[in-house]
Amino acid sequence: MAKIVIAGSGFAGHYAALILGDRLKGKHEITVVTPNETFNYIPSLIWVGVGQMPVEKTQFPLKPVYDKFGIKYERGFLTEVHPDENYVIVQPYGTQDSKRLDYDYLLVATGPKLNFDATPGLGPDKGYTYSVCTPPHAVETAKAYLELVKRLEKGDKARVVIGTGHGGCTCQGAAFEFITNVHNDLVDRGLRDRVELIWLSNEPKLGDFGIDGLEAKKGSLIFTSEMMAEAIFYDYDIKYEIRSHVHKVDDKKIYTENLDGEFKEIEYDFAMLLPPFAGQPIKWIDKDGNDIKDKVCNPAGFVKVDAVYGKPYEELDGPDWPKTYQNPIYKNIFAAGIAFAPPGPLSKPGKSPNGTIIAPAPPRTGYTAELSGKAAALNIIDMIEGREPQNTASMAETPGLCVASMKNGIFDGMAGTIAIFPVARNRAKYGEYGRDLDLCVAEPGKAGAWFKLGLHYAFLWKLQGKPFWKLIP
């Protein structure tokens, strides 16, 4: 009987666990290590953050699902990996104890460390800004936002800044959703004229979203995500500062620098700024007790897989992106979702004349995380059954789908639908644009709002392993 340990219970880890539990059907031991009691459907935290959805509607308890699939559940933190001896150390939740778990196969799908400390004054815990990255953060953001609404209703005016809080951030899409939902919520409340909305981002161009933007065919024309974002911001009267790094935040101002080397100070009354991501603080130790993290992980702490690392941005192309998500040194270790190290950025990185790096990191969340988790799970099954890993989910060969909520509502909702194929440009296969433009979409509309709401319920159904769950992509 093989022992499989999965670290993490997000899109990648949880979906991988369900696939392994379903395919192996009790023949092998599967253990999920996670500090979470619930699966958290992060995409809907946008609505939680503006007070339009209770956080409970974005969650379900993990243990009953794992019990149903015959999966062991260890609530705790993965603190050490000993890959030469095939065991991990887990710190049970709420304790300072440690527990050893042996494995034959390990899948690291821990998600990111939210690195608020990278920017002094950033974040809800030690700083002055808000976040929608976790359920508690979204709840706290909603509380602060609704307090702002009360002040506006009394006649106050406010400047609201939303975007990214560091030059190396990813997931600009979540901030885009938040700022457009705030706009429409304020419109519905009759308060929009009392608020100056500012978009602050590290994107090299508006609508880049950390994926180098996208192009889509509209008849004989090429329509871009930049055009879509520009039109929306113009229509919504949202001012924007892009190509920017946040150096620090205090209780009154955000201090930025842009790619031209200009330093600016932005006064604000309310700010929701996303943090950069880093790998979880896991120790990697060889059989002699040596720290080998720099061999297994990239400098940010993400686990290296079967990608081509070290190429400059200009030479990076589709074939360099990972396919099987297998570590090149330890073949029984896989990484998926945000936990795997990408070979480089999707968007062109920049550096200011002062030497400040302003470079969006590539997003690896949601559907992309799920696909990598599925590939890793199937490859573990291949190895258990004596085959070489043969399941692939390269970001240069798979689609990406982002349905960015702009307003929640069945009858008057709005969302920007961005479909992209493939996610990472693959010029070796698709030529000039590196993508199949016939399969790319960038379009706002009411249908997107229905689709976004449908995804919320479909994924929560699927990831609980309810009847016909395997039919949902």
C-alpha positions as CSV (number, residue, x, y, z in Angstrom):
1,M,0.0,0.0,0.0
2,A,1.4,3.4,-1.1
3,K,1.3,6.3,1.3
4,I,0.4,9.7,-0.4
5,V,0.6,13.0,1.5
6,I,-1.0,16.1,0.1
7,A,-0.1,19.4,1.7
8,G,-2.9,21.9,1.1
9,S,-6.6,22.0,0.6
10,G,-7.2,24.7,-1.9
11,F,-8.2,24.2,-5.6
12,A,-5.1,22.1,-6.4
13,G,-4.7,20.0,-3.3
14,H,-8.4,19.4,-2.5
15,Y,-9.2,18.4,-6.1
16,A,-6.1,16.2,-6.3
17,A,-7.3,14.5,-3.1
18,L,-10.8,13.8,-4.5
19,I,-9.3,12.3,-7.7
20,L,-6.9,10.1,-5.8
21,G,-9.6,9.0,-3.4
22,D,-12.0,8.2,-6.2
23,R,-9.5,6.4,-8.4
24,L,-7.6,4.5,-5.7
25,K,-10.8,3.6,-3.7
26,G,-9.1,2.7,-0.4
27,K,-6.3,0.6,-1.9
28,H,-3.7,3.2,-0.8
29,E,-3.4,5.6,2.1
30,I,-4.1,9.3,1.3
31,T,-3.6,12.0,3.9
32,V,-4.4,15.7,3.5
33,V,-2.4,18.0,5.7
34,T,-4.0,21.5,6.0
35,P,-4.5,24.1,8.7
36,N,-8.0,24.7,7.4
37,E,-11.3,23.2,8.7
38,T,-13.2,24.4,5.6
39,F,-12.7,24.6,1.9
40,N,-12.8,28.3,1.0
41,Y,-14.1,29.3,-2.4
42,I,-11.8,32.3,-2.8
43,P,-13.4,33.8,-6.0
44,S,-16.6,34.7,-4.1
45,L,-14.7,36.5,-1.3
46,I,-15.1,39.6,-3.5
47,W,-18.8,39.7,-2.7
48,V,-18.1,39.0,1.0
49,G,-15.7,42.0,1.0
50,V,-18.4,44.4,-0.1
51,G,-21.0,43.0,2.3
52,Q,-23.1,41.3,-0.4
53,M,-22.6,37.6,0.6
54,P,-22.1,36.0,4.1
55,V,-18.8,34.2,4.3
56,E,-20.5,30.9,5.2
57,K,-21.9,30.7,1.7
58,T,-18.3,30.4,0.3
59,Q,-17.3,27.5,2.5
60,F,-17.9,23.8,3.4
61,P,-16.3,21.6,6.1
62,L,-13.5,19.4,4.8
63,K,-13.6,16.4,7.1
64,P,-17.0,15.0,6.0
65,V,-15.8,15.1,2.4
66,Y,-12.6,13.3,3.2
67,D,-14.4,10.7,5.3
68,K,-16.7,10.0,2.3
69,F,-13.6,9.4,0.1
70,G,-11.6,7.4,2.6
71,I,-9.0,10.2,3.0
72,K,-7.2,10.9,6.2
73,Y,-7.4,14.5,7.5
74,E,-4.6,16.0,9.5
75,R,-5.3,19.5,10.6
76,G,-1.9,21.2,10.9
77,F,1.0,22.9,9.2
78,L,3.6,21.2,7.0
79,T,6.8,22.5,8.6
80,E,9.6,20.2,7.2
81,V,10.2,17.9,4.3
82,H,12.9,15.2,4.5
83,P,12.9,14.0,0.9
84,D,15.8,11.6,1.2
85,E,14.0,9.7,3.9
86,N,10.5,10.2,2.6
87,Y,8.8,11.8,5.6
88,V,7.4,15.2,6.6
89,I,7.0,16.9,9.9
90,V,3.5,18.4,10.7
91,Q,2.7,20.8,13.5
92,P,-0.9,20.0,14.6
93,Y,-3.1,23.1,14.5
94,G,-3.1,25.1,17.8
95,T,-0.1,23.4,19.3
96,Q,3.7,23.6,19.3
97,D,4.0,19.8,18.9
98,S,5.3,17.9,15.9
99,K,4.2,14.7,14.2
100,R,6.0,12.6,11.6
101,L,4.2,11.4,8.5
102,D,5.9,8.9,6.1
103,Y,5.1,9.1,2.5
104,D,5.8,7.3,-0.8
105,Y,4.5,10.3,-2.8
106,L,4.2,13.9,-1.7
107,L,2.1,16.6,-3.4
108,V,2.9,20.2,-2.2
109,A,-0.2,22.3,-2.9
110,T,0.0,24.7,0.1
111,G,-0.9,27.9,-1.7
112,P,1.1,31.0,-0.9
113,K,2.3,32.8,2.1
114,L,0.6,36.3,1.9
115,N,3.7,38.4,2.2
116,F,2.3,41.6,3.6
117,D,5.7,42.2,5.3
118,A,7.3,42.9,2.0
119,T,5.7,46.4,2.1
120,P,5.8,48.2,5.5
121,G,2.3,49.2,6.5
122,L,0.6,46.8,4.2
123,G,-2.2,44.5,5.3
124,P,-5.0,44.2,7.9
125,D,-2.9,42.7,10.7
126,K,0.2,44.9,11.0
127,G,-0.7,47.7,8.6
128,Y,-3.4,50.1,7.4
129,T,-4.9,48.4,4.3
130,Y,-7.5,45.7,3.8
131,S,-7.5,42.4,1.8
132,V,-9.9,39.9,0.3
133,C,-7.4,37.0,0.2
134,T,-8.8,35.0,3.1
135,P,-12.3,34.6,4.6
136,P,-11.3,36.6,7.8
137,H,-9.7,39.3,5.7
138,A,-12.8,39.6,3.5
139,V,-15.1,39.8,6.6
140,E,-12.9,42.5,8.1
141,T,-12.9,44.4,4.8
142,A,-16.7,44.3,4.6
143,K,-16.9,45.7,8.1
144,A,-14.6,48.6,7.3
145,Y,-16.2,49.3,3.9
146,L,-19.7,49.4,5.4
147,E,-18.4,51.8,8.1
148,L,-17.1,54.0,5.3
149,V,-20.6,53.8,3.7
150,K,-22.1,55.1,6.9
151,R,-19.8,58.1,6.8
152,L,-20.6,58.8,3.2
153,E,-24.3,58.7,4.0
154,K,-23.7,61.4,6.6
155,G,-22.2,63.6,3.9
156,D,-18.5,62.8,4.0
157,K,-16.3,62.4,1.0
158,A,-13.6,59.8,0.5
159,R,-10.7,58.7,-1.6
160,V,-10.6,54.9,-2.1
161,V,-7.5,53.2,-3.5
162,I,-7.7,49.6,-4.7
163,G,-5.1,47.4,-6.4
164,T,-1.7,45.9,-5.7
165,G,0.6,46.7,-2.7
166,H,3.9,45.7,-4.2
167,G,5.8,45.6,-7.5
168,G,5.9,41.8,-7.5
169,C,2.2,41.1,-6.9
170,T,0.0,38.8,-8.8
171,C,-3.8,38.3,-9.0
172,Q,-4.6,41.8,-10.2
173,G,-8.0,40.3,-11.3
174,A,-9.2,40.1,-7.8
175,A,-8.5,43.8,-7.2
176,F,-10.2,44.6,-10.5
177,E,-13.3,42.7,-9.3
178,F,-13.3,44.6,-6.0
179,I,-12.9,48.1,-7.4
180,T,-15.7,47.5,-10.0
181,N,-18.0,46.0,-7.4
182,V,-17.3,48.9,-5.0
183,H,-18.2,51.3,-7.8
184,N,-21.5,49.6,-8.6
185,D,-22.4,49.2,-4.9
186,L,-21.8,53.0,-4.4
187,V,-23.9,53.8,-7.5
188,D,-26.8,51.7,-6.1
189,R,-26.5,53.5,-2.8
190,G,-26.5,56.9,-4.5
191,L,-23.1,57.7,-3.0
192,R,-20.7,57.3,-6.0
193,D,-20.4,61.1,-6.4
194,R,-18.8,61.3,-3.0
195,V,-16.0,58.9,-3.7
196,E,-12.8,59.3,-5.8
197,L,-11.9,55.8,-6.9
198,I,-8.2,55.1,-7.8
199,W,-6.8,51.9,-9.3
200,L,-3.2,51.3,-8.3
201,S,-1.3,48.5,-10.0
202,N,2.0,47.1,-11.0
203,E,0.7,46.1,-14.4
204,P,2.9,47.3,-17.4
205,K,-0.4,48.3,-19.1
206,L,-4.0,48.5,-18.1
207,G,-5.7,45.1,-18.5
208,D,-2.5,43.2,-18.3
209,F,-3.7,41.2,-15.3
210,G,-0.3,39.5,-14.9
211,I,-0.9,37.4,-18.1
212,D,0.6,39.9,-20.6
213,G,-3.0,40.9,-21.4
214,L,-4.8,39.1,-24.2
215,E,-6.1,39.7,-27.7
216,A,-9.3,38.3,-29.1
217,K,-10.9,38.5,-32.6
218,K,-13.9,40.6,-33.2
219,G,-14.8,40.0,-36.8
220,S,-11.8,41.4,-38.7
221,L,-10.6,43.4,-35.7
222,I,-8.4,42.5,-32.8
223,F,-9.9,43.5,-29.4
224,T,-7.6,43.5,-26.3
225,S,-8.1,43.3,-22.6
226,E,-6.4,46.7,-22.4
227,M,-9.3,48.2,-24.5
228,M,-11.8,46.5,-22.2
229,A,-10.3,47.8,-19.0
230,E,-9.9,51.3,-20.5
231,A,-13.5,51.4,-21.5
232,I,-14.7,50.2,-18.1
233,F,-12.6,52.6,-16.2
234,Y,-13.6,55.5,-18.4
235,D,-17.3,54.6,-18.0
236,Y,-16.9,54.1,-14.2
237,D,-14.8,57.3,-13.7
238,I,-12.0,55.3,-12.1
239,K,-8.6,57.0,-12.2
240,Y,-5.5,54.8,-12.4
241,E,-1.8,54.6,-11.6
242,I,-0.2,51.6,-13.2
243,R,3.4,50.5,-13.6
244,S,3.8,51.2,-9.9
245,H,5.5,49.7,-6.8
246,V,4.3,50.5,-3.3
247,H,7.3,51.2,-1.0
248,K,5.3,51.8,2.2
249,V,1.9,52.7,3.6
250,D,1.0,54.8,6.6
251,D,-2.4,55.7,8.0
252,K,-2.8,58.6,5.6
253,K,-0.7,58.0,2.5
254,I,0.5,55.3,0.1
255,Y,4.1,55.9,-1.1
256,T,4.8,54.7,-4.6
257,E,7.4,54.6,-7.4
258,N,6.7,54.0,-11.0
259,L,8.8,52.6,-13.9
260,D,9.8,56.1,-14.9
261,G,11.4,56.5,-11.5
262,E,8.8,59.0,-10.2
263,F,8.0,58.9,-6.5
264,K,4.4,59.7,-5.6
265,E,2.3,60.0,-2.5
266,I,-1.4,59.1,-2.6
267,E,-3.6,60.2,0.2
268,Y,-6.4,57.8,1.0
269,D,-9.4,57.1,3.3
270,F,-9.8,53.4,2.5
271,A,-7.4,51.1,0.7
272,M,-7.6,47.4,-0.4
273,L,-4.2,46.4,-1.7
274,L,-3.3,42.8,-2.4
275,P,0.0,41.5,-1.1
276,P,2.8,39.7,-3.0
277,F,3.0,35.9,-2.7
278,A,5.8,33.8,-1.3
279,G,6.3,30.1,-0.7
280,Q,5.2,28.8,2.6
281,P,8.0,28.7,5.2
282,I,8.8,25.0,4.9
283,K,12.2,23.5,5.7
284,W,13.8,21.1,3.2
285,I,16.4,18.9,4.9
286,D,18.5,16.1,3.4
287,K,19.6,12.9,5.2
288,D,22.6,14.6,6.7
289,G,20.6,17.4,8.2
290,N,21.6,20.0,5.6
291,D,19.3,22.7,4.4
292,I,18.5,22.0,0.7
293,K,15.7,24.5,0.1
294,D,17.7,26.4,-2.5
295,K,18.0,23.1,-4.5
296,V,14.4,22.2,-4.4
297,C,12.7,25.7,-4.4
298,N,13.2,28.9,-6.2
299,P,14.3,32.1,-4.3
300,A,10.6,32.9,-3.5
301,G,10.2,29.5,-1.8
302,F,8.1,27.8,-4.6
303,V,8.8,24.2,-5.4
304,K,10.7,23.5,-8.7
305,V,9.0,21.2,-11.1
306,D,9.7,20.1,-14.7
307,A,10.1,23.6,-16.1
308,V,13.1,25.1,-17.8
309,Y,14.5,27.6,-15.3
310,G,16.9,30.5,-15.9
311,K,16.0,31.8,-19.3
312,P,15.6,35.6,-19.7
313,Y,12.1,36.8,-20.3
314,E,12.7,37.5,-24.0
315,E,13.6,33.8,-24.6
316,L,11.0,32.2,-22.5
317,D,8.3,30.4,-24.5
318,G,5.6,27.8,-24.2
319,P,7.8,24.6,-24.2
320,D,9.6,26.0,-21.1
321,W,6.5,25.7,-18.9
322,P,6.0,22.6,-16.7
323,K,3.9,19.7,-17.9
324,T,3.8,17.0,-15.3
325,Y,4.6,19.1,-12.1
326,Q,7.1,16.5,-11.0
327,N,10.2,17.7,-9.1
328,P,13.3,17.0,-11.2
329,I,15.5,15.8,-8.2
330,Y,12.9,13.9,-6.1
331,K,10.7,12.1,-8.6
332,N,8.1,11.1,-6.0
333,I,7.4,14.8,-5.1
334,F,5.0,17.0,-7.1
335,A,3.9,20.6,-6.7
336,A,0.7,22.2,-8.0
337,G,-1.3,25.4,-7.8
338,I,0.5,28.5,-6.5
339,A,3.1,26.2,-4.8
340,F,4.9,25.3,-8.0
341,A,7.7,27.5,-9.3
342,P,7.0,29.0,-12.7
343,P,9.9,29.4,-15.1
344,G,9.4,33.1,-15.3
345,P,6.8,35.9,-15.6
346,L,4.1,36.1,-18.3
347,S,4.1,39.9,-18.3
348,K,7.2,41.8,-19.3
349,P,9.1,42.7,-16.2
350,G,10.4,46.2,-15.7
351,K,12.9,48.1,-13.6
352,S,12.8,51.8,-12.7
353,P,15.9,54.0,-13.2
354,N,16.4,53.7,-9.4
355,G,16.7,49.9,-9.7
356,T,13.3,49.0,-8.4
357,I,11.8,45.8,-10.0
358,I,8.2,46.2,-11.0
359,A,7.1,42.9,-12.5
360,P,3.7,41.1,-12.1
361,A,4.1,37.5,-11.1
362,P,2.2,34.9,-13.1
363,P,-1.2,33.9,-11.6
364,R,-1.6,30.2,-10.9
365,T,-4.9,30.2,-9.1
366,G,-8.5,28.8,-9.7
367,Y,-8.9,26.7,-12.8
368,T,-5.2,26.6,-13.6
369,A,-4.5,25.4,-10.0
370,E,-7.1,22.7,-10.4
371,L,-5.7,21.5,-13.7
372,S,-2.2,21.2,-12.2
373,G,-3.5,19.4,-9.2
374,K,-5.4,17.0,-11.4
375,A,-2.3,16.3,-13.5
376,A,-0.1,15.7,-10.4
377,A,-2.7,13.3,-8.9
378,L,-3.0,11.3,-12.1
379,N,0.8,11.1,-12.4
380,I,1.0,9.8,-8.9
381,I,-1.4,7.1,-9.9
382,D,0.7,6.4,-13.0
383,M,3.8,5.9,-10.8
384,I,1.9,3.7,-8.3
385,E,0.8,1.5,-11.2
386,G,4.3,1.3,-12.6
387,R,4.1,3.8,-15.4
388,E,6.1,7.0,-16.1
389,P,4.0,10.2,-15.5
390,Q,2.1,10.9,-18.7
391,N,-0.5,13.4,-17.7
392,T,0.2,17.0,-18.6
393,A,-1.4,20.4,-17.9
394,S,1.1,22.9,-19.2
395,M,-0.1,26.5,-18.9
396,A,1.2,26.8,-22.5
397,E,-1.2,24.1,-23.6
398,T,-4.3,24.7,-21.4
399,P,-7.0,27.3,-21.3
400,G,-7.5,30.0,-18.6
401,L,-10.9,31.3,-17.6
402,C,-11.5,34.4,-15.4
403,V,-15.0,35.7,-14.9
404,A,-14.4,38.9,-13.1
405,S,-17.5,40.1,-11.2
406,M,-18.2,43.8,-11.7
407,K,-21.6,43.7,-10.1
408,N,-23.4,40.9,-8.2
409,G,-27.0,40.4,-9.3
410,I,-29.3,38.1,-11.3
411,F,-31.1,40.9,-13.1
412,D,-28.6,43.8,-13.2
413,G,-25.3,41.9,-12.6
414,M,-22.3,42.5,-14.7
415,A,-19.0,40.6,-15.2
416,G,-16.0,40.7,-17.5
417,T,-15.3,37.4,-19.1
418,I,-11.7,36.6,-20.0
419,A,-11.1,33.3,-21.7
420,I,-7.6,32.7,-23.0
421,F,-5.9,29.8,-24.8
422,P,-3.3,29.0,-23.8
423,V,-2.6,31.0,-20.6
424,A,1.2,31.2,-21.3
425,R,2.1,32.5,-24.7
426,N,3.3,29.7,-26.9
427,R,4.9,31.2,-30.0
428,A,6.5,28.0,-30.9
429,K,3.0,26.6,-31.6
430,Y,0.8,29.6,-32.3
431,G,3.1,32.1,-33.9
432,E,3.0,35.9,-33.5
433,Y,0.5,36.2,-30.6
434,G,1.4,32.9,-29.0
435,R,-2.3,32.1,-28.6
436,D,-5.2,30.9,-30.6
437,L,-7.2,34.2,-30.9
438,D,-10.3,32.4,-32.1
439,L,-10.5,30.8,-28.6
440,C,-9.8,34.0,-26.7
441,V,-12.5,36.3,-25.3
442,A,-12.4,39.6,-23.4
443,E,-16.0,40.9,-23.0
444,P,-18.1,42.5,-20.2
445,G,-21.8,41.7,-20.0
446,K,-24.7,40.3,-18.0
447,A,-24.1,36.8,-19.2
448,G,-20.8,36.8,-17.4
449,A,-22.6,37.7,-14.1
450,W,-24.8,34.6,-14.5
451,F,-21.8,32.5,-15.4
452,K,-19.9,33.8,-12.3
453,L,-22.8,32.9,-10.0
454,G,-23.2,29.6,-11.7
455,L,-19.5,28.8,-11.2
456,H,-19.9,29.6,-7.5
457,Y,-22.5,26.9,-7.0
458,A,-21.0,24.4,-9.5
459,F,-17.6,24.4,-7.9
460,L,-19.0,24.1,-4.4
461,W,-21.1,21.1,-5.5
462,K,-18.2,19.5,-7.4
463,L,-15.6,19.9,-4.6
464,Q,-17.9,18.3,-2.1
465,G,-17.9,15.2,-4.3
466,K,-21.7,15.4,-4.6
467,P,-23.6,13.3,-7.2
468,F,-22.3,13.7,-10.8
469,W,-19.3,15.8,-9.5
470,K,-17.0,14.3,-12.0
471,L,-19.1,15.7,-14.9
472,I,-18.3,19.3,-13.9
473,P,-15.0,20.4,-15.6
